[in-house]
Amino acid sequence: DNEHGVPGAEGSVIRLYFAELSKRVTAAAIDLYGVAHPEVLAIHGWAFDYFDAFSETIAGGTAEIQRDLIGERVLGLPRGAR
């Protein structure tokens, strides 16, 4: 309950976890179906979902930035060069 202090790393942990999970789930679905399957190639099929999930590791703070924040705030590591 850090209402007025430095924000915790919970948001970074959750965001990073679900971004990476989405990439893995959609990649597994593409592997399972095969690249040429209609569900993969559909306008909003698994390929679309994969690239959308991939963009989540880039948009709004890259996965590397989220990892840096977790390292600093959870693990107490020194601040990396930015």
N, C-alpha and C positions, 0 to 999 in steps of 0.2 A: 504494500500500500504506500506507494511512493508518489503521492499526489502532487507534491511541489518540488520534488527533487529530480535527479537525473533519471530519464526513462530506463526501465529495465530492458533486458534482452529478449523477453518473452515473445514480443511481436516478430523479432528477427528470426527466432528459432522456429516459430510456427510458419512464417512465410517461406523460409528456406525449405523446411520439411515438406510442405505441400507442393511447392514448385518442383522439387526433385521427385516426389512421389508421382505427380501427374506425368512427368516426362517418362518415368519408368513404366507406368501402367499403359500409357498410349504406345510406347515402343514395344511392349510385350504384346499388345493387341495386334499391332502391325505384323510382328513376327508370327503370331498365331494364325492370323488370317492369310498372310502373304501379301506382298506389295500390290499385286494385280487384282485383288478381291474388290468387288463393288463397294463394300462397306468402307474400305480404305480410301478408294478413289472418289467417293461421293462428295458433293459440294461441302457438306459439313460432316464428313466421315472421320475416320481415325487419323488420317494424315493431317487434316485441318486441326484436330484436337492436339496432335503431337506438336505441330508448329506453334499453336497457341500456348501450350504448356511450356515449350522451349522459350518463348518470348517472356514468360513469367520470371525466368531466371535473369532476364536482362532489364525489363521495364521496371521502373519504380525502385531501383537499387539493385545492382547486380548481385548474383549469388556470392561473389567474392566480397563485396561490401558487407553483406549480411554475415558472412563468416568472420570478417574482421570485427564487426560489432560484437558478435558472440564471444570471440576470443578475448576482446578487451573487457566486456562487461561480465561475462560468466567465468572465464578462466583467469582473468586478471593479467593477461598478457600485455606487454607494452604496445602502445599505439604504433601501427605500421606507417610507413612512408606513404603519403598521399599526393 
